[in-house]
């Protein structure tokens, strides 16, 4: 008699493998002849790359979205962006609500993992708020962008462009349809349009600070003193990064990518460039004309990324601040890490350190592999790798020239950046039984 052992799958594994299934499904649809404007089959590796980039809300592309993909293909990309931005468990919950199905404890735990929240209580209500809030932000953004695109594009095209770019911006995807003005041009045609810039930046920041933060802002009636520590850290860090990097870009790029701009255009471009590397992927300046300092600053911002529980990638703002606070406490010989008069748990620093070490290790391995496979300048490879792992989408132009193996590596980086490097590590790592005895302590020299 055969005894079938019940396979236990963790919530993290369900999210990791569920994400993979959706990416493969999107790749199959994009490889169909109907998905391309030419009516021919798109190579599967390029379809897989595009599907991964769309679902992982990255924006790195092998083909220009406007010139290569048909309306059907663009709609598939838009759908993948929306599912990726919301989280596939959120989408499943949405259908369950429509079908009036009861959401059990297992589904609630999955939602807690997917939404990256700390509490299981009220998770279904939070998901409802996420869905309503997402469509509210995207609808307002689509309306404003449509009104700006309508005069030169007409109503139908202007409406589609408004919806597409609003969803792409809020989900921090970076996909655009501006190839009509020049392939891979992104939003450079609108570099001096304040309304388009301001709308896109607002959508990016709104999607990048996280749904949990928005819920706390609303429930606390926007009173900073009543905010949770997580919300305070996210808002202060986000604001500080935007202001500081805007000033740096304004100074660094004065004689490079922004040399031909007026003072007002430079200020607008500087702010936009400080927002978009932290996972959005749009650009209003020519990235290839950036200075070495500007490129390095962009990479740093791509590594930091957005905030937990959002559509953003990177190591996250809370991880960045926890590491800084931990270093400050260590330098001051303090055993406690305090932020806003609150003490962090020791495990928080351990998790932040683990995420950063794994993140940087994966990036370095990918850089070595791609530089071995293809002869690109190291700067361009580093930019591409951190852009993929941070789910940003900015590129120095090497994406279309990547061979099949390099595209697979970049696609895996986007996938890892989307589901979280720590989640990938948890799934891959061998599960061991906890030791029955504590190991003896011994000191080592650090530094």
C-alpha positions in Angstrom: 0.0 0.0 0.0 1.4 3.4 -1.0 1.5 6.0 1.6 1.5 9.5 0.2 3.2 12.0 2.3 1.4 15.3 2.6 3.4 18.1 1.2 3.5 21.2 3.3 3.9 24.4 1.5 4.6 27.6 3.4 2.8 30.9 2.7 6.1 32.3 1.3 6.4 29.4 -1.1 2.9 29.9 -2.4 3.6 33.6 -3.1 7.0 32.8 -4.7 5.7 30.0 -7.0 2.3 31.7 -7.7 4.2 34.7 -9.0 6.3 32.5 -11.3 3.1 30.9 -12.8 1.6 34.4 -13.6 4.9 35.5 -15.3 5.0 32.3 -17.4 1.3 32.7 -18.4 2.0 36.3 -19.4 5.0 35.2 -21.5 2.9 32.7 -23.4 0.3 35.4 -24.2 2.9 37.9 -25.3 4.6 35.3 -27.6 1.3 34.9 -29.6 1.3 36.6 -33.1 -1.7 38.8 -32.0 0.5 40.4 -29.4 2.9 42.0 -31.8 2.2 44.8 -34.4 3.9 42.8 -37.1 1.7 39.8 -36.5 4.7 37.4 -36.0 5.7 35.3 -33.0 7.9 37.1 -30.5 10.8 34.9 -29.3 9.7 33.3 -26.0 12.8 34.6 -24.2 11.9 38.2 -25.0 8.2 37.6 -24.1 9.3 36.0 -20.8 11.6 39.0 -20.2 8.8 41.5 -20.9 6.3 39.5 -18.8 8.7 39.4 -15.9 9.4 43.1 -16.2 5.7 44.0 -16.3 4.5 41.8 -13.5 7.6 42.7 -11.3 6.7 46.4 -12.1 10.2 47.0 -13.3 10.2 48.6 -16.8 13.3 47.1 -18.4 12.3 46.2 -22.0 13.8 44.3 -24.9 11.5 46.0 -27.4 9.9 49.5 -27.3 6.4 49.0 -25.9 4.8 51.3 -28.5 6.5 50.2 -31.7 6.6 46.4 -31.1 3.5 45.4 -29.2 0.0 45.6 -30.6 -3.0 46.9 -28.7 -3.6 43.3 -27.4 0.0 43.0 -26.3 -0.1 46.4 -24.6 -3.3 45.4 -22.7 -1.6 42.2 -21.5 1.4 44.3 -20.3 -1.0 46.7 -18.6 -2.9 43.8 -16.9 0.4 42.3 -15.7 1.5 45.6 -14.3 -1.9 46.0 -12.4 -1.8 42.5 -11.0 1.9 42.9 -10.0 1.2 46.3 -8.4 -1.7 45.0 -6.4 -0.2 41.6 -5.6 -1.8 38.5 -7.0 -3.2 37.5 -3.6 -5.1 40.8 -3.5 -6.5 40.1 -7.0 -7.6 36.6 -5.9 -9.3 38.1 -2.9 -11.0 40.7 -5.1 -12.6 37.8 -7.2 -13.5 36.0 -4.0 -15.4 39.1 -2.8 -17.3 39.3 -6.1 -18.2 35.6 -5.9 -19.1 36.1 -2.2 -16.7 33.3 -1.1 -15.6 33.1 2.5 -12.0 34.1 3.0 -10.5 31.5 5.5 -7.5 31.7 7.9 -5.1 30.4 5.3 -6.1 33.0 2.8 -5.8 35.7 5.4 -2.3 34.6 6.3 -1.3 34.7 2.6 -2.8 38.2 2.4 -0.7 39.2 5.4 2.5 38.0 3.7 1.5 39.5 0.4 0.6 42.9 1.8 3.7 42.8 4.0 1.7 43.8 7.1 2.4 42.8 10.7 -1.2 42.0 11.8 -3.6 39.4 10.5 -6.6 41.1 12.2 -8.4 43.4 9.8 -6.4 42.1 6.8 -9.4 41.7 4.6 -10.6 45.2 5.3 -7.0 46.5 4.5 -7.2 44.6 1.2 -10.5 46.3 0.4 -8.9 49.7 1.2 -5.9 48.8 -1.0 -8.1 48.0 -4.0 -10.3 51.1 -3.6 -7.3 53.3 -2.9 -5.4 52.0 -5.9 -8.2 52.6 -8.4 -8.9 56.0 -6.8 -5.3 57.2 -7.3 -5.1 55.6 -10.8 -8.4 57.1 -11.9 -7.5 60.6 -10.7 -4.1 60.3 -12.4 -5.6 59.0 -15.6 -8.1 61.9 -15.7 -5.3 64.5 -15.3 -3.0 62.9 -17.9 -5.8 62.4 -20.4 -6.7 66.1 -20.2 -3.0 66.8 -21.0 -2.7 64.2 -23.8 -6.1 64.9 -25.4 -5.2 68.1 -27.4 -2.4 66.4 -29.4 -3.6 62.8 -29.4 -7.4 63.0 -29.6 -9.9 61.5 -27.1 -9.5 57.7 -27.6 -5.7 57.7 -27.8 -5.4 60.3 -25.1 -7.6 58.3 -22.8 -5.7 55.1 -23.3 -2.4 56.9 -22.8 -3.7 58.5 -19.6 -4.9 55.2 -18.2 -1.7 53.3 -19.2 0.7 55.8 -17.8 -1.3 56.4 -14.6 -1.4 52.6 -13.8 2.3 52.3 -14.8 3.3 55.3 -12.5 1.2 54.3 -9.5 2.5 50.7 -9.7 6.0 52.0 -10.1 6.4 50.0 -13.4 8.0 52.5 -15.7 6.4 51.2 -18.9 5.4 53.9 -21.4 3.9 54.3 -24.8 6.0 57.3 -25.8 7.8 55.4 -28.5 5.7 57.4 -30.9 8.1 60.3 -30.3 11.2 58.1 -30.5 12.0 54.5 -29.4 12.9 54.2 -25.7 12.4 57.9 -25.2 10.2 57.6 -22.0 8.9 61.0 -20.9 11.7 63.1 -22.4 9.1 64.8 -24.7 7.3 66.1 -21.6 10.4 67.3 -19.7 9.0 70.8 -19.5 5.4 69.9 -18.9 4.8 70.6 -15.2 1.4 68.9 -14.9 2.5 65.6 -16.5 5.7 65.6 -14.3 3.9 66.5 -11.1 1.1 63.9 -11.8 3.5 61.1 -12.5 5.7 62.0 -9.5 2.7 62.1 -7.2 1.5 58.7 -8.4 5.0 57.2 -8.0 5.4 58.5 -4.5 1.9 57.5 -3.5 2.4 53.9 -4.7 5.9 53.8 -3.3 5.2 54.6 0.3 3.0 51.6 0.9 -0.6 50.8 1.5 -0.1 50.3 5.3 1.2 53.9 5.5 -1.8 55.3 3.7 -4.1 53.3 6.0 -2.3 54.7 9.1 -2.4 58.3 7.7 -6.2 58.1 7.2 -6.9 56.4 10.5 -4.8 58.9 12.3 -6.4 61.8 10.5 -3.0 62.9 9.1 -1.7 63.8 12.6 2.0 63.0 12.6 2.2 62.6 16.4 -0.4 59.7 16.2 1.4 57.9 13.4 2.9 54.5 13.9 6.7 54.4 14.0 6.8 52.6 10.6 4.8 55.5 9.0 7.0 58.1 10.6 10.1 56.5 9.3 8.7 56.0 5.8 7.4 59.6 5.4 10.5 61.3 6.9 13.0 59.1 4.9 11.1 59.5 1.6 10.9 63.3 2.0 14.6 63.6 3.0 15.7 61.4 0.1 13.7 63.4 -2.4 15.0 66.8 -1.2 18.6 65.8 -0.8 18.9 64.0 -4.1 17.0 66.8 -5.9 19.6 69.2 -4.8 22.5 66.9 -5.7 21.1 66.2 -9.2 20.6 70.0 -9.7 24.3 70.6 -8.9 25.9 67.5 -10.5 24.0 67.5 -13.8 24.2 71.2 -14.5 26.9 70.7 -17.1 25.8 67.3 -18.3 22.3 65.9 -19.0 20.6 69.1 -17.9 23.1 71.5 -19.6 20.6 72.7 -22.3 17.7 73.3 -19.8 16.5 76.5 -18.3 16.6 77.0 -14.6 12.9 76.0 -14.2 13.3 72.9 -16.3 16.5 71.9 -14.4 14.6 72.2 -11.1 11.7 70.1 -12.4 14.0 67.5 -14.0 16.1 67.3 -10.8 13.1 66.6 -8.6 11.7 64.0 -11.1 15.1 62.3 -11.3 15.2 62.1 -7.5 11.8 60.3 -7.4 12.0 57.9 -10.4 15.2 55.9 -9.5 13.6 54.7 -6.3 11.7 52.1 -8.4 9.6 53.9 -11.0 11.8 53.8 -14.2 10.5 56.8 -16.1 13.0 59.5 -17.2 12.7 63.0 -18.5 16.4 63.4 -19.2 18.8 61.4 -21.4 20.2 58.8 -18.9 23.1 58.1 -21.2 24.3 61.8 -20.9 24.4 61.7 -17.1 27.7 62.3 -15.3 29.5 59.7 -13.4 28.4 61.2 -10.1 24.8 61.4 -11.4 24.9 57.7 -12.4 26.3 56.7 -9.0 23.7 58.7 -7.1 21.0 57.0 -9.3 22.4 53.5 -8.4 22.3 54.4 -4.7 18.7 55.5 -4.9 17.8 52.3 -6.8 19.4 50.2 -4.1 17.4 52.0 -1.3 14.1 51.8 -3.3 10.7 52.5 -1.8 8.9 51.3 1.3 7.6 47.9 2.5 4.1 46.8 1.5 4.2 49.0 -1.6 4.6 48.6 -5.3 8.3 49.6 -4.9 11.5 47.5 -4.9 15.0 48.0 -3.4 16.1 47.1 0.1 13.4 49.5 1.3 13.5 52.8 3.2 12.9 51.2 6.6 15.8 48.8 6.1 18.1 51.7 5.1 17.2 53.7 8.2 17.5 50.6 10.5 21.0 50.0 9.3 22.0 53.7 9.8 20.4 53.7 13.3 22.2 50.4 14.1 25.6 51.8 13.0 25.0 55.0 15.0 24.1 53.0 18.1 27.1 50.7 17.6 29.4 53.8 17.3 28.0 55.2 20.5 28.5 51.8 22.3 24.7 51.6 22.8 22.9 48.3 22.9 19.5 49.9 22.0 18.5 51.2 18.6 16.1 54.1 19.1 14.2 56.0 16.4 11.6 58.7 17.2 11.9 57.8 20.9 11.0 54.2 20.2 13.3 51.2 20.7 13.6 48.7 17.8 13.7 45.0 18.4 17.1 43.3 17.9 15.6 41.0 15.3 14.7 44.1 13.2 18.4 44.9 12.7 19.2 41.3 12.0 16.6 41.1 9.3 17.7 44.4 7.8 21.3 43.2 7.7 20.3 39.9 6.2 18.3 41.6 3.4 21.1 44.0 2.6 23.8 41.3 2.6 21.7 38.9 0.4 20.7 41.8 -1.9 24.2 43.0 -2.5 25.6 39.5 -2.8 23.0 38.6 -5.5 23.8 41.9 -7.3 27.6 41.3 -7.3 27.2 37.7 -8.5 25.0 38.9 -11.4 27.4 41.7 -12.3 30.3 39.1 -12.5 28.2 36.7 -14.6 27.0 39.3 -17.1 30.4 40.9 -17.4 31.8 37.4 -18.1 29.1 36.5 -20.7 29.1 39.9 -22.6 31.6 42.7 -23.1 29.7 45.7 -21.8 31.3 48.6 -19.8 31.1 47.8 -16.0 29.2 50.9 -15.3 26.4 49.9 -17.7 26.2 46.4 -16.3 26.1 47.7 -12.7 23.3 50.1 -13.7 21.3 47.4 -15.4 21.7 44.9 -12.5 20.7 47.3 -9.7 17.9 48.6 -11.9 16.5 45.0 -12.3 17.0 43.9 -8.7 15.4 47.2 -7.5 12.5 46.8 -10.0 13.4 50.3 -11.3 13.5 50.0 -15.1 16.1 52.6 -15.9 18.8 51.6 -18.3 21.9 52.9 -20.1 20.7 51.3 -23.3 22.1 47.8 -23.1 18.8 45.9 -22.5 18.0 45.2 -26.2 21.5 44.0 -26.7 21.5 41.4 -24.0 21.8 37.8 -25.2 19.5 35.0 -24.0 21.5 34.1 -21.0 21.9 37.7 -19.8 18.2 38.2 -20.2 17.5 35.2 -18.0 19.8 36.6 -15.3 18.1 40.0 -15.5 14.6 38.4 -15.5 15.6 36.4 -12.4 16.8 39.6 -10.7 13.5 41.3 -11.4 11.7 38.3 -10.0 13.8 38.3 -6.9 13.3 42.0 -6.5 9.6 41.6 -6.7 9.0 38.7 -4.3 11.8 39.8 -2.0 15.3 38.5 -1.7 14.7 37.2 1.8 11.6 35.3 0.6 13.7 33.7 -2.1 16.4 32.8 0.4 13.8 31.3 2.8 12.5 29.1 0.0 15.9 28.0 -1.3 17.6 27.5 2.1 17.5 24.0 3.5 15.1 23.6 6.4 16.9 22.2 9.5 15.6 21.1 12.9 16.5 23.6 15.6 19.4 22.6 17.7 18.4 21.1 21.1 21.4 22.7 22.8 22.7 26.3 22.7 26.2 26.6 21.3 28.9 28.2 23.5 29.7 31.9 23.0 33.0 33.1 21.7 34.1 36.6 20.7 35.7 37.5 17.4 37.3 40.8 16.3 35.1 43.0 14.1 36.5 46.0 12.1 
